[in-house]
Amino acid sequence: MSAEVPVWIAFEETASGLDEAVKTGLRDGLAAVASEVSDSVGGAPATVVIHRMSYVESDFQEEGVPVAMCRWAEEEFSLPPRRIDASFDRMANRYSFDWR
């Protein structure tokens, strides 16, 4: 997160062992809404603590992690949902997300 916006993320318990790419995705998703999160808590410093992350491995796609974190923050902090377009590429067997 930006030094100007007092919103951070911490990984504890089993989340501390998450793959670095997944941690980066979580950071990126929170960073996308950090300003809005900060506003929702009156500018007070906020740390989102991730204790664990669960998902169905057969459905897991790393590109969806930032979007999932963004959606979680929108719900947790009562933020208006941003537009996120998702499409499925049958040839690649992957979803792509257009949201930034």
TORNU-914702 format. One line per field, with one value per atom (N, C-alpha, C): x, y, z; chain; atom name. Coordinates in nm, 4 decimals. Atoms other than C-alpha are relative to their C-alpha. Layout:
<drenkols>
X = X / ...
Y = Y / ...
Z = Z / ...
cadena = A / ...
atomo = CA / ...
</drenkols>
This chain:
<drenkols>
X = 0.0834 / 0.0000 / 0.0894 / -0.0734 / 0.1069 / 0.0282 / -0.0327 / 0.2804 / -0.0999 / 0.0959 / 0.0179 / -0.1336 / 0.1263 / -0.2729 / 0.0314 / -0.0369 / -0.2536 / -0.0767 / 0.0653 / -0.3820 / 0.1071 / -0.1029 / -0.1613 / -0.0622 / 0.0432 / -0.1863 / 0.1077 / -0.0924 / -0.0300 / -0.0453 / 0.0281 / -0.0069 / 0.0426 / -0.0270 / -0.0336 / -0.0548 / 0.0438 / -0.0967 / 0.0313 / -0.0300 / -0.1288 / 0.0207 / -0.0175 / -0.1454 / 0.1447 / -0.1408 / 0.2188 / 0.0743 / -0.0645 / 0.3057 / -0.0546 / 0.0525 / 0.1112 / 0.1121 / -0.0931 / 0.2988 / 0.0126 / -0.0229 / 0.4542 / -0.0872 / 0.0854 / 0.2542 / -0.1419 / 0.1333 / -0.0684 / 0.0003 / -0.0101 / 0.0458 / 0.0013 / -0.0045 / 0.1234 / -0.1386 / 0.1358 / -0.2232 / -0.0909 / 0.0793 / -0.3810 / 0.0369 / -0.0447 / -0.1692 / -0.0542 / 0.0468 / -0.2621 / -0.1505 / 0.1448 / -0.6330 / -0.0355 / 0.0256 / -0.6230 / 0.0473 / -0.0517 / -0.4110 / -0.0985 / 0.0946 / -0.6780 / -0.1119 / 0.1077 / -0.9266 / 0.0488 / -0.0573 / -0.6901 / -0.0515 / 0.0475 / -0.7998 / -0.1429 / 0.1391 / -1.1661 / -0.0084 / -0.0034 / -1.0872 / 0.0392 / -0.0457 / -0.8988 / -0.1116 / 0.1111 / -1.1907 / -0.1088 / 0.1090 / -1.4336 / 0.0303 / -0.0378 / -1.2373 / 0.0489 / -0.0315 / -1.1972 / 0.1472 / -0.1419 / -0.8335 / 0.0890 / -0.0804 / -0.7230 / 0.0808 / -0.0779 / -0.4466 / -0.0799 / 0.0714 / -0.5890 / 0.0924 / -0.0756 / -0.4210 / -0.0968 / 0.0794 / -0.6010 / 0.0895 / -0.0793 / -0.4748 / -0.0618 / 0.0425 / -0.5003 / 0.0521 / -0.0395 / -0.5004 / 0.0060 / 0.0027 / -0.5897 / -0.0762 / 0.0686 / -0.7121 / -0.0441 / 0.0485 / -0.9322 / -0.0590 / 0.0492 / -1.0238 / 0.0003 / 0.0041 / -1.1026 / 0.1157 / -0.1199 / -0.7727 / -0.0306 / 0.0309 / -0.9358 / -0.0551 / 0.0539 / -1.0954 / 0.0906 / -0.0856 / -0.8064 / 0.0705 / -0.0725 / -0.6665 / 0.0637 / -0.0761 / -0.3950 / -0.0465 / 0.0437 / -0.5257 / -0.1265 / 0.1216 / -0.8470 / 0.0225 / -0.0277 / -0.6760 / -0.0183 / 0.0221 / -0.6596 / -0.1472 / 0.1427 / -1.0221 / -0.0754 / 0.0652 / -1.1283 / 0.0273 / -0.0334 / -0.9444 / -0.0735 / 0.0735 / -1.0985 / -0.1462 / 0.1411 / -1.4466 / -0.0195 / 0.0095 / -1.3812 / 0.0013 / -0.0115 / -1.2750 / -0.1250 / 0.1231 / -1.5790 / -0.1106 / 0.1036 / -1.8043 / 0.0319 / -0.0397 / -1.6107 / -0.0109 / -0.0012 / -1.5862 / -0.1176 / 0.1215 / -1.9237 / 0.0335 / -0.0398 / -1.7599 / -0.0897 / 0.0764 / -1.9476 / 0.0810 / -0.0736 / -1.8588 / 0.0490 / -0.0527 / -1.6358 / -0.0347 / 0.0290 / -1.6950 / 0.1196 / -0.1017 / -1.5019 / -0.0589 / 0.0447 / -1.5467 / 0.0830 / -0.0678 / -1.4648 / -0.0444 / 0.0329 / -1.4471 / 0.0797 / -0.0645 / -1.3576 / 0.0545 / -0.0669 / -1.1090 / 0.0004 / 0.0120 / -1.2088 / 0.1281 / -0.1233 / -0.8891 / 0.1076 / -0.1008 / -0.6672 / -0.0516 / 0.0654 / -0.9176 / 0.0266 / -0.0294 / -0.8721 / -0.0951 / 0.0737 / -1.0662 / 0.0988 / -0.0789 / -0.9375 / -0.0895 / 0.0718 / -1.0357 / 0.0471 / -0.0291 / -1.0532 / -0.0630 / 0.0568 / -1.0895 / 0.0797 / -0.0777 / -0.8192 / -0.0157
Y = -0.1159 / 0.0000 / 0.1242 / -0.1255 / 0.3556 / 0.0515 / -0.0608 / 0.5353 / 0.1107 / -0.1072 / 0.8081 / -0.0516 / 0.0592 / 0.5713 / -0.1017 / 0.0871 / 0.4050 / -0.1323 / 0.1306 / 0.0633 / -0.1023 / 0.1026 / -0.2443 / -0.1376 / 0.1398 / -0.6186 / -0.0796 / 0.0868 / -0.8808 / -0.1444 / 0.1429 / -1.2577 / -0.0737 / 0.0736 / -1.4703 / -0.1418 / 0.1388 / -1.8336 / -0.0690 / 0.0750 / -2.0540 / 0.0913 / -0.0926 / -1.7490 / 0.0439 / -0.0394 / -1.6755 / -0.0906 / 0.0929 / -1.9780 / 0.0029 / -0.0102 / -1.8704 / 0.0295 / -0.0286 / -1.8579 / 0.1517 / -0.1449 / -1.5141 / 0.0619 / -0.0537 / -1.4721 / 0.0224 / -0.0163 / -1.5215 / 0.1197 / -0.1157 / -1.2740 / 0.1302 / -0.1189 / -1.0245 / 0.0313 / -0.0206 / -1.0752 / 0.0587 / -0.0546 / -1.0102 / 0.1459 / -0.1391 / -0.6966 / 0.0899 / -0.0797 / -0.5746 / 0.0262 / -0.0172 / -0.6322 / 0.1017 / -0.0972 / -0.4384 / 0.1392 / -0.1300 / -0.1627 / 0.0697 / -0.0588 / -0.1127 / 0.0762 / -0.0664 / -0.0070 / 0.0656 / -0.0528 / 0.1240 / 0.1394 / -0.1357 / 0.4844 / -0.0019 / 0.0111 / 0.3884 / -0.0633 / 0.0618 / 0.1631 / 0.1048 / -0.1048 / 0.4482 / 0.0999 / -0.0933 / 0.6830 / -0.0604 / 0.0640 / 0.4280 / -0.0117 / 0.0060 / 0.4167 / 0.1371 / -0.1355 / 0.7926 / 0.0358 / -0.0302 / 0.7910 / -0.0617 / 0.0663 / 0.5882 / -0.1132 / 0.1126 / 0.3350 / -0.1304 / 0.1282 / -0.0062 / -0.1082 / 0.1165 / -0.3427 / -0.1154 / 0.1187 / -0.6300 / -0.1193 / 0.1169 / -0.9517 / -0.1237 / 0.1241 / -1.2659 / -0.1148 / 0.1150 / -1.5758 / -0.1269 / 0.1178 / -1.8324 / 0.0354 / -0.0189 / -1.8580 / -0.1379 / 0.1300 / -2.1398 / 0.0155 / -0.0001 / -2.2265 / -0.1439 / 0.1305 / -2.5237 / -0.0038 / 0.0015 / -2.6173 / -0.0212 / 0.0258 / -2.7428 / 0.1246 / -0.1233 / -2.3988 / 0.1201 / -0.1128 / -2.1839 / 0.0556 / -0.0688 / -1.9279 / 0.1227 / -0.1066 / -1.6929 / 0.1400 / -0.1309 / -1.4050 / 0.0487 / -0.0378 / -1.4089 / 0.0487 / -0.0367 / -1.3426 / 0.1496 / -0.1434 / -0.9612 / 0.0391 / -0.0294 / -0.9511 / -0.0474 / 0.0530 / -1.1709 / 0.0901 / -0.0881 / -0.9456 / 0.1320 / -0.1241 / -0.6349 / -0.0187 / 0.0266 / -0.7897 / -0.0187 / 0.0171 / -0.8934 / 0.1369 / -0.1325 / -0.5385 / 0.0836 / -0.0733 / -0.3912 / -0.0416 / 0.0494 / -0.6119 / 0.0352 / -0.0212 / -0.5795 / 0.1465 / -0.1424 / -0.1998 / 0.0767 / -0.0593 / -0.1371 / 0.1005 / -0.0855 / 0.0096 / -0.0278 / 0.0283 / 0.0533 / -0.0930 / 0.0937 / -0.2313 / 0.0684 / -0.0532 / -0.1412 / -0.0959 / 0.0843 / -0.2708 / -0.0914 / 0.0992 / -0.5892 / -0.0898 / 0.0843 / -0.7584 / -0.1275 / 0.1297 / -1.1275 / -0.0710 / 0.0796 / -1.3425 / -0.1296 / 0.1309 / -1.7051 / -0.0309 / 0.0390 / -1.8071 / -0.1526 / 0.1458 / -2.1617 / -0.0667 / 0.0596 / -2.2246 / -0.0077 / -0.0027 / -2.1253 / -0.0640 / 0.0544 / -2.2647 / 0.0877 / -0.0945 / -1.9497 / 0.1189 / -0.1263 / -1.6468 / 0.1147 / -0.1232 / -1.3000 / 0.1077 / -0.1032 / -0.9938 / 0.1362 / -0.1374 / -0.6330 / 0.0885 / -0.0716 / -0.4122 / 0.1174 / -0.1108 / -0.1536 / 0.1255
Z = 0.0000 / 0.0000 / 0.0000 / 0.0053 / -0.0443 / 0.1401 / -0.1287 / 0.2413 / 0.0327 / -0.0213 / 0.1946 / 0.0523 / -0.0425 / 0.2653 / 0.1095 / -0.1120 / 0.6102 / 0.0032 / 0.0083 / 0.4987 / -0.0352 / 0.0206 / 0.5286 / 0.0033 / -0.0034 / 0.4994 / 0.0727 / -0.0730 / 0.7259 / -0.0181 / 0.0172 / 0.6887 / 0.1262 / -0.1232 / 1.0024 / -0.0119 / -0.0056 / 1.0925 / -0.1327 / 0.1225 / 0.7825 / -0.1207 / 0.1121 / 0.5546 / -0.0165 / 0.0130 / 0.6320 / -0.0967 / 0.0927 / 0.4198 / -0.1413 / 0.1368 / 0.1126 / -0.0980 / 0.1078 / -0.2140 / -0.0168 / 0.0146 / -0.2755 / -0.1083 / 0.1065 / -0.5964 / 0.0514 / -0.0581 / -0.3995 / 0.0958 / -0.0894 / -0.1329 / -0.0795 / 0.0857 / -0.4079 / -0.0545 / 0.0497 / -0.5532 / 0.1059 / -0.1101 / -0.2141 / 0.0267 / -0.0182 / -0.1707 / -0.1105 / 0.1141 / -0.5191 / 0.0088 / -0.0126 / -0.4572 / 0.1069 / -0.1063 / -0.1311 / -0.0410 / 0.0453 / -0.2844 / -0.0928 / 0.0944 / -0.5510 / 0.0702 / -0.0732 / -0.2824 / 0.1289 / -0.1247 / -0.0124 / 0.0333 / -0.0252 / -0.0509 / 0.0534 / -0.0439 / -0.0148 / 0.1389 / -0.1330 / 0.2838 / 0.1033 / -0.0912 / 0.4491 / 0.0286 / -0.0173 / 0.3907 / 0.0886 / -0.0747 / 0.5372 / 0.1494 / -0.1419 / 0.8650 / 0.0493 / -0.0429 / 0.8870 / -0.0076 / 0.0173 / 0.7749 / 0.1058 / -0.1041 / 1.0779 / -0.0627 / 0.0524 / 1.0164 / 0.0111 / 0.0010 / 0.9243 / -0.0538 / 0.0471 / 0.8902 / -0.0184 / 0.0294 / 0.7231 / 0.0279 / -0.0377 / 0.8802 / -0.0635 / 0.0642 / 0.6703 / 0.0858 / -0.0812 / 0.8913 / -0.0838 / 0.0870 / 0.6273 / -0.1273 / 0.1273 / 0.2731 / -0.0457 / 0.0458 / 0.1521 / -0.1400 / 0.1369 / -0.2032 / -0.0508 / 0.0645 / -0.4231 / -0.0991 / 0.0842 / -0.5832 / -0.1475 / 0.1408 / -0.9019 / -0.0698 / 0.0571 / -0.9510 / 0.0200 / -0.0342 / -0.8296 / -0.1228 / 0.1058 / -1.0690 / 0.0622 / -0.0655 / -0.9454 / -0.0406 / 0.0487 / -1.1590 / 0.0711 / -0.0700 / -0.9551 / 0.1421 / -0.1396 / -0.6201 / 0.0250 / -0.0268 / -0.6516 / -0.0073 / 0.0138 / -0.7647 / 0.1238 / -0.1198 / -0.4719 / 0.1209 / -0.1119 / -0.2263 / -0.0108 / 0.0232 / -0.3793 / 0.0389 / -0.0319 / -0.3527 / 0.1506 / -0.1449 / 0.0090 / 0.0681 / -0.0626 / 0.1004 / -0.0248 / 0.0286 / -0.0730 / 0.0967 / -0.0904 / 0.1376 / 0.1457 / -0.1395 / 0.4642 / 0.0429 / -0.0337 / 0.4507 / -0.0615 / 0.0594 / 0.2795 / -0.1096 / 0.1110 / -0.0289 / -0.1202 / 0.1218 / -0.3546 / -0.0907 / 0.0857 / -0.5902 / -0.1277 / 0.1249 / -0.8783 / -0.1130 / 0.1156 / -1.2261 / -0.0255 / 0.0337 / -1.2913 / -0.1066 / 0.1100 / -1.6263 / -0.0011 / 0.0062 / -1.6383 / -0.1268 / 0.1186 / -1.9469 / 0.0059 / -0.0005 / -2.0025 / -0.1380 / 0.1233 / -2.2705 / -0.0041 / 0.0057 / -2.3618 / -0.0492 / 0.0540 / -2.5577 / 0.1089 / -0.1066 / -2.2645 / 0.1293 / -0.1178 / -2.0106 / 0.1234 / -0.1080 / -1.8002 / -0.0095 / -0.0065 / -1.6883 / -0.0117 / -0.0016 / -1.7529 / 0.0613 / -0.0727 / -1.5526 / -0.0460 / 0.0384 / -1.6653 / 0.1060 / -0.1140 / -1.3620 / 0.0504 / -0.0584 / -1.3088 / -0.0781
cadena = A / A / A / A / A / A / A / A / A / A / A / A / A / A / A / A / A / A / A / A / A / A / A / A / A / A / A / A / A / A / A / A / A / A / A / A / A / A / A / A / A / A / A / A / A / A / A / A / A / A / A / A / A / A / A / A / A / A / A / A / A / A / A / A / A / A / A / A / A / A / A / A / A / A / A / A / A / A / A / A / A / A / A / A / A / A / A / A / A / A / A / A / A / A / A / A / A / A / A / A / A / A / A / A / A / A / A / A / A / A / A / A / A / A / A / A / A / A / A / A / A / A / A / A / A / A / A / A / A / A / A / A / A / A / A / A / A / A / A / A / A / A / A / A / A / A / A / A / A / A / A / A / A / A / A / A / A / A / A / A / A / A / A / A / A / A / A / A / A / A / A / A / A / A / A / A / A / A / A / A / A / A / A / A / A / A / A / A / A / A / A / A / A / A / A / A / A / A / A / A / A / A / A / A / A / A / A / A / A / A / A / A / A / A / A / A / A / A / A / A / A / A / A / A / A / A / A / A / A / A / A / A / A / A / A / A / A / A / A / A / A / A / A / A / A / A / A / A / A / A / A / A / A / A / A / A / A / A / A / A / A / A / A / A / A / A / A / A / A / A / A / A / A / A / A / A / A / A / A / A / A / A / A / A / A / A / A / A / A / A / A / A / A / A / A / A / A / A / A / A
atomo = N / CA / C / N / CA / C / N / CA / C / N / CA / C / N / CA / C / N / CA / C / N / CA / C / N / CA / C / N / CA / C / N / CA / C / N / CA / C / N / CA / C / N / CA / C / N / CA / C / N / CA / C / N / CA / C / N / CA / C / N / CA / C / N / CA / C / N / CA / C / N / CA / C / N / CA / C / N / CA / C / N / CA / C / N / CA / C / N / CA / C / N / CA / C / N / CA / C / N / CA / C / N / CA / C / N / CA / C / N / CA / C / N / CA / C / N / CA / C / N / CA / C / N / CA / C / N / CA / C / N / CA / C / N / CA / C / N / CA / C / N / CA / C / N / CA / C / N / CA / C / N / CA / C / N / CA / C / N / CA / C / N / CA / C / N / CA / C / N / CA / C / N / CA / C / N / CA / C / N / CA / C / N / CA / C / N / CA / C / N / CA / C / N / CA / C / N / CA / C / N / CA / C / N / CA / C / N / CA / C / N / CA / C / N / CA / C / N / CA / C / N / CA / C / N / CA / C / N / CA / C / N / CA / C / N / CA / C / N / CA / C / N / CA / C / N / CA / C / N / CA / C / N / CA / C / N / CA / C / N / CA / C / N / CA / C / N / CA / C / N / CA / C / N / CA / C / N / CA / C / N / CA / C / N / CA / C / N / CA / C / N / CA / C / N / CA / C / N / CA / C / N / CA / C / N / CA / C / N / CA / C / N / CA / C / N / CA / C / N / CA / C / N / CA / C / N / CA / C / N / CA / C / N / CA / C / N / CA / C / N / CA / C / N / CA / C / N / CA / C
</drenkols>
